[in-house]
Amino acid sequence: MTSQPDYYAALRVKPDASQQEISRAYRALMRTHHPDIDGSPAGDRDVDDGELLRIMQAYAVLGDPARRAAFGRSRNRTSAPGGTPTVIPVRKVSNRFVPAGNTIRITPVRWESGPWA
């Protein structure tokens, strides 16, 4: 299973950052990482193309609200503890008036006892 990249870490913003904060972080990082900005000759540049690509990919996802929401959903799904469903205890309660505690009550369904009977 391939791990999903952390786009928030690539842009150095928190997951609850606003769209404006994401845009500002992207522009600031592009000013420091873009090969044409530093003004040095092409042969003297020490540019990490991988870092630049990660920044651009992160902004492509986080800059679009729909893609950011989809990324957040997939990120939450993969960060669930163990990736397994949570077990909720269920027990049958015979008396409705007895407190059930931290469980879900289930009772038989009596279709013949409704207003339609």
RODREN-816917 format. One record per atom (N, C-alpha, C, O, CB): x, y, z. Coordinates in steps of 0.001 Angstrom, whole numbers, padded with zeros to 6 digits, always signed. Glycine has a CB too. Example, Ala and Ser with C-alpha at 12.3 -4.5 7.8 and 13.67 -1.06 7.14 Angstrom:
! residues 2
+013190-005690+007800
+012300-004500+007800
+013200-003300+007800
+014236-003319+008465
+011308-004473+009046
+012850-002250+007080
+013670-001060+007140
+012900+000030+007870
+013409+001138+008039
+014084-000598+005725
//
This chain:
! residues 117
+000848-001173+000000
+000000+000000+000000
+000896+001238+000000
+001811+001339+000817
-000966-000003+001224
+000647+002159-000887
+001448+003374-000961
+000930+004385+000045
-000275+004516+000257
+001428+003966-002385
+001856+005090+000656
+001450+006097+001629
+001132+007396+000901
+001769+007746-000093
+002555+006318+002695
+000149+008088+001409
-000286+009340+000803
+000628+010470+001264
+000956+010545+002447
-001761+009646+001162
+001046+011354+000353
+001922+012453+000763
+001177+013430+001666
-000039+013589+001560
+002477+013188-000469
+001914+014072+002546
+001324+015064+003439
+001484+016436+002793
+002532+017071+002910
+001990+015023+004860
+000448+016878+002120
+000494+018156+001408
+000579+019334+002369
+001167+020363+002034
-000731+018307+000514
+000002+019197+003554
+000076+020286+004528
+001523+020504+004978
+001955+021642+005160
-000825+019984+005745
+002261+019417+005155
+003666+019541+005543
+004485+020126+004400
+005430+020878+004638
+004235+018176+005961
+004132+019787+003160
+004863+020320+002009
+004727+021839+001931
+005681+022533+001581
+004357+019676+000707
+003545+022352+002256
+003327+023803+002232
+003607+024450+003587
+003538+025671+003726
+001896+024110+001805
+003920+023630+004574
+004240+024112+005927
+003088+024911+006536
+003287+025990+007095
+005505+024975+005894
+001877+024356+006416
+000690+024954+007022
-000010+023900+007863
+000240+022704+007715
-000271+025528+005939
-000883+024353+008742
-001669+023446+009570
-002853+022928+008757
-003273+023588+007807
-002155+024154+010868
-003404+021756+009108
-004562+021237+008378
-005797+022125+008447
-006663+022031+007578
-004909+019889+008899
-005902+022981+009454
-007058+023866+009554
-006781+025249+008952
-007514+026198+009231
-007474+024010+011011
-005745+025372+008141
-005385+026657+007533
-006457+027091+006533
-007100+026262+005889
-004007+026564+006834
-006631+028409+006420
-007610+028943+005473
-007031+028913+004067
-005834+028693+003883
-008025+030385+005859
-007888+029135+003076
-007434+029172+001684
-006411+030292+001483
-005453+030133+000726
-008633+029363+000728
-006614+031410+002155
-005689+032528+002034
-004312+032160+002607
-003287+032505+002019
-006254+033767+002751
-004286+031467+003744
-003016+031043+004331
-002292+030051+003419
-001068+030096+003299
-003251+030417+005713
-003040+029166+002785
-002446+028198+001869
-001855+028919+000656
-000748+028595+000224
-003497+027154+001421
-002575+029883+000109
-002065+030640-001036
-000810+031421-000672
+000145+031457-001448
-003136+031593-001563
-000803+032039+000488
+000367+032807+000916
+001579+031903+001130
+002697+032253+000753
+000055+033576+002203
+001352+030746+001735
+002454+029809+001966
+003008+029309+000636
+004222+029177+000483
+001987+028618+002835
+002133+029030-000322
+002577+028568-001640
+003428+029641-002324
+004503+029344-002844
+001362+028203-002526
+002955+030861-002323
+003720+031938-002978
+005071+032162-002296
+006079+032383-002967
+002911+033249-002972
+005091+032104-000969
+006354+032293-000250
+007337+031166-000566
+008525+031416-000768
+006102+032366+001268
+006848+029935-000608
+007735+028817-000923
+008204+028859-002372
+009344+028496-002660
+007033+027495-000646
+007349+029293-003278
+007760+029393-004673
+008830+030478-004845
+009730+030331-005671
+006543+029691-005570
+008737+031556-004077
+009768+032595-004149
+011126+032072-003687
+012163+032510-004185
+009362+033802-003304
+011122+031145-002746
+012401+030632-002251
+012900+029419-003030
+014103+029158-003024
+012276+030272-000794
+012035+028675-003692
+012439+027442-004356
+012459+027515-005885
+013048+026641-006522
+011531+026350-003937
+011846+028510-006482
+011759+028551-007945
+013132+028837-008549
+013841+029714-008054
+010737+029621-008402
+013524+028128-009599
+014869+028298-010158
+015086+029638-010862
+016233+030068-010987
+015150+027189-011123
+014043+030307-011322
+014200+031563-012046
+014226+032781-011127
+014516+033882-011597
+013088+031712-013045
+013941+032632-009870
+013817+033768-008968
+015164+034220-008405
+015378+035419-008224
+012882+033420-007834
+016067+033295-008127
+017291+033660-007413
+018267+034506-008229
+019138+035153-007648
+017985+032421-006962
+018149+034521-009542
+018976+035394-010366
+020362+034857-010681
+021142+035539-011346
+019115+036693-009701
+020690+033656-010225
+022007+033099-010522
+021995+032455-011907
+020928+032081-012394
+022423+032065-009444
+023148+032318-012549
+023201+031659-013859
+022698+030214-013781
+022713+029599-012715
+024635+031684-014407
+022253+029683-014920
+021630+028364-014952
+022556+027268-014445
+022081+026323-013814
+021186+028040-016354
+023836+027355-014692
+024773+026329-014258
+025063+026365-012769
+025473+025354-012199
+026048+026468-015009
+024860+027499-012131
+025168+027643-010710
+023990+027317-009792
+024143+027351-008571
+025632+029041-010440
+022838+027007-010342
+021635+026788-009526
+021711+025464-008792
+022106+024439-009346
+020375+026829-010397
+021329+025516-007553
+021224+024310-006734
+019755+024162-006363
+019341+024513-005259
+022148+024385-005446
+018970+023633-007308
+017522+023552-007140
+017132+022101-006901
+017544+021201-007632
+016780+024127-008380
+016337+021896-005876
+015797+020568-005618
+014469+020470-006361
+013439+020956-005894
+015617+020299-004072
+014519+019827-007538
+013309+019727-008356
+012219+018915-007663
+011032+019157-007879
+013640+019102-009704
+012616+017954-006833
+011632+017155-006111
+010846+017994-005122
+009630+017844-004996
+012311+016012-005389
+011541+018875-004421
+010859+019756-003454
+009922+020722-004167
+008801+020957-003716
+011889+020546-002617
+010382+021275-005274
+009556+022190-006055
+008306+021479-006569
+007211+022042-006544
+010360+022772-007230
+008471+020252-007030
+007336+019479-007519
+006352+019168-006398
+005140+019242-006602
+007817+018187-008166
+006865+018817-005203
+005980+018548-004063
+005171+019791-003683
+003988+019687-003360
+006800+018064-002854
+005797+020944-003721
+005095+022186-003388
+003989+022454-004400
+002878+022833-004031
+006079+023376-003342
+004296+022256-005671
+003302+022504-006721
+002155+021495-006647
+000998+021867-006842
+003965+022444-008107
+002457+020232-006369
+001405+019225-006228
+000533+019520-005011
-000689+019381-005066
+002019+017820-006113
+001163+019924-003924
+000406+020234-002710
-000556+021386-002963
-001707+021339-002530
+001356+020578-001550
-000096+022413-003656
-000982+023546-003912
-002075+023171-004910
-003189+023689-004823
-000179+024744-004434
-001778+022287-005850
-002808+021850-006797
-003956+021160-006066
-005111+021279-006476
-002205+020901-007851
-003652+020449-004999
-004693+019760-004235
-005330+020694-003211
-006555+020791-003141
-004114+018526-003533
-004512+021381-002416
-005055+022194-001320
-005625+023525-001796
-006434+024133-001095
-003980+022451-000290
-005221+023980-002961
-005735+025246-003479
-007151+025144-004022
-007839+026157-004141
-004831+025756-004555
-007599+023937-004353
-008948+023709-004866
-009807+023153-003719
-009496+022082-003198
-008932+022721-006102
-010872+023849-003316
-011663+023392-002165
-012237+021983-002319
-012295+021240-001339
-012788+024352-001924
-012661+021601-003516
-013223+020260-003708
-012141+019193-003568
-012359+018171-002918
-013898+020150-005087
-010982+019424-004173
-009890+018451-004066
-009344+018397-002643
-008919+017342-002174
-008763+018799-005049
-009357+019546-001957
-008889+019578-000565
-009825+018767+000324
-009365+018046+001210
-008792+021036-000050
-011134+018877+000097
-012100+018104+000886
-011918+016608+000644
-011958+015816+001585
-013543+018527+000541
-011717+016222-000616
-011497+014809-000924
-010207+014311-000280
-010156+013192+000230
-011450+014590-002445
-009166+015143-000304
-007895+014782+000341
-008091+014625+001845
-007548+013701+002450
-006809+015849+000051
-008863+015521+002449
-009125+015429+003887
-009869+014163+004256
-009574+013533+005271
-009911+016628+004351
-010849+013787+003421
-011590+012553+003693
-010677+011343+003580
-010715+010463+004440
-012779+012409+002730
-009860+011283+002540
-008972+010130+002384
-007895+010127+003463
-007455+009064+003900
-008323+010132+000989
-007476+011294+003889
-006463+011397+004948
-007035+010907+006270
-006349+010218+007025
-005960+012854+005089
-008283+011255+006557
-008919+010796+007794
-009154+009297+007756
-009031+008615+008773
-010244+011529+008024
-009493+008786+006577
-009750+007361+006451
-008468+006558+006677
-008507+005504+007311
-010343+007045+005072
-007340+007040+006171
-006094+006304+006330
-005461+006525+007695
-004640+005716+008126
-005123+006699+005251
-005822+007598+008383
-005211+007854+009683
-006026+007277+010834
-005696+007501+011999
-005033+009339+009883
-007089+006535+010519
-007874+005913+011574
-007014+004864+012273
-006229+004178+011619
-009176+005278+011003
-007150+004729+013588
-006303+003785+014314
-006549+002352+013844
-007637+001804+014021
-006553+003895+015824
-005532+001766+013249
-005629+000387+012805
-006373+000221+011500
-006281-000838+010879
-006289-000425+013848
-007096+001214+011068
-007852+001114+009830
-009006+000132+009916
-009543-000275+008885
-006944+000718+008715
-009397-000255+011115
-010494-001203+011280
-011694-000494+011883
-011542+000538+012537
-010068-002394+012164
-012888-001039+011667
-014076-000398+012241
-014075-000481+013765
-013480-001381+014357
-015347-001044+011686
-014748+000468+014372
-014858+000510+015823
-015959-000436+016276
-017063-000413+015731
-015137+001948+016314
-015671-001253+017254
-016650-002191+017784
-017467-001477+018847
-016924-000932+019808
-015963-003464+018363
-018785-001488+018660
-019696-000881+019621
-020455-002008+020309
-021088-002823+019638
-020678+000133+018927
-020402-002067+021640
-021105-003154+022323
-022617-003010+022171
-023167-001921+022337
-020725-003185+023809
-023277-004117+021854
-024727-004136+021686
-025269-005256+022552
-024747-006370+022543
-025137-004326+020183
-026317-004954+023296
-026966-005991+024092
-028460-005771+024049
-028931-004644+023894
-026451-005989+025553
-029191-006838+024185
-030644-006750+024181
-031119-006380+025582
-030756-007022+026568
-031285-008088+023711
-031935-005335+025649
-032452-004856+026925
-033929-005212+026975
-034709-004814+026110
-032227-003308+027103
-034298-005967+028001
-035691-006394+028090
-036586-005315+028696
-037781-005279+028406
-035791-007665+028911
-036033-004440+029526
-036825-003407+030170
-036349-002043+029670
-035179-001697+029829
-036721-003506+031722
-037248-001273+029070
-036881+000035+028519
-036487+001036+029594
-035792+002007+029295
-038027+000594+027711
-036901+000832+030812
-036711+001829+031849
-035426+001632+032653
-035132+002430+033543
-037884+001816+032771
-034666+000596+032359
-033394+000357+033028
-032306+001059+032212
-032242+000866+030998
-033100-001187+033176
-031445+001874+032846
-030402+002552+032086
-029465+001535+031420
-029040+000561+032041
-029603+003497+033003
-029158+001781+030158
-028338+000843+029389
-026860+001176+029462
-026035+000368+029034
-028781+000829+027946
-026498+002333+029988
-025096+002700+030047
-024598+003167+028684
-025293+003896+027977
-024262+001525+030542
-023401+002745+028324
-022784+003185+027079
-022958+002132+025979
-021993+001768+025306
-021293+003482+027301
-024175+001650+025802
-024462+000656+024771
-025656+001103+023951
-026359+002044+024320
-024724-000731+025396
-025875+000437+022860
-027016+000720+021996
-028110-000287+022313
-027850-001486+022406
-026619+000664+020485
-029323+000198+022478
-030444-000692+022768
-031025-001242+021469
-031212-000515+020493
-031533+000047+023578
-031300-002523+021482
-032032-003116+020370
-033244-003821+020947
-033151-004462+021994
-031136-004102+019544
-034357-003710+020289
-035578-004382+020717
-036227-004994+019491
-035969-004547+018374
-036554-003398+021442
-037054-005996+019671
-037727-006590+018521
-038674-005595+017876
-039250-004743+018552
-038487-007847+018933
-038829-005707+016582
-039740-004837+015851
-041094-005538+015794
-041194-006692+015377
-039198-004510+014409
-042122-004829+016215
-043479-005384+016193
-044288-004604+015183
-044887-003578+015506
-044148-005333+017604
-044302-005101+013952
-044985-004393+012876
-046493-004351+013095
-047153-003413+012649
-044674-005047+011541
-047040-005337+013762
-048487-005393+013929
-049003-004448+015017
-050215-004364+015215
-048902-006805+014248
-048125-003737+015727
-048583-002883+016820
-048580-001409+016483
-048619-000578+017390
-047737-003107+018018
-048534-001048+015182
-048509+000353+014810
-049899+000895+014539
-050887+000180+014707
-047639+000549+013604
-049989+002157+014119
-051283+002781+013858
-051980+002177+012636
-053168+002416+012420
-051104+004277+013661
-051257+001405+011847
-051829+000802+010648
-052514-000525+010942
-053177-001077+010064
-050755+000601+009607
-052367-001059+012178
-052926-002369+012509
-054399-002278+012835
-055029-003291+013137
-052180-002985+013676
//
